[in-house]
């Protein structure tokens, strides 16, 4: 049993991109799907598709590459089940000189840092990706 499904989700995507896989299949949850859509908006993955029904539902995620190099280089889980970290909208800063993004869980849904700052909403900092 997985105790941190978000960490499992992002590590599966990172491992698949490091291995040079075109896509990865991940067990479905609505939270994982909304995170995947935020990653599509950030350009780290190409597309997300839901497959299956009820119990056997999965997310089919296509990983984005630039040439033969994966777009995703690293992930750092910030807020964990043992320690939640929150950030106000005015405290959201650029990460990796604008080459990375912070993914936040806000009252308006899962957003990347630029969208959260534009909407002036803060929330739980899920992870940083570059």
Secondary structure, 3 states (H helix, E strand, C coil): CCCCHHHHHHHHHHHHHHCCCCEEEEECCHHHHHHHHHHHHHCCEEEEEEECCHHHCEEEEEECEECCEECCCCEEECCECCECCEECHHHCCCEHHHCEEEEEEECCEEEEHHHHHHHCCCEEEEEEEC
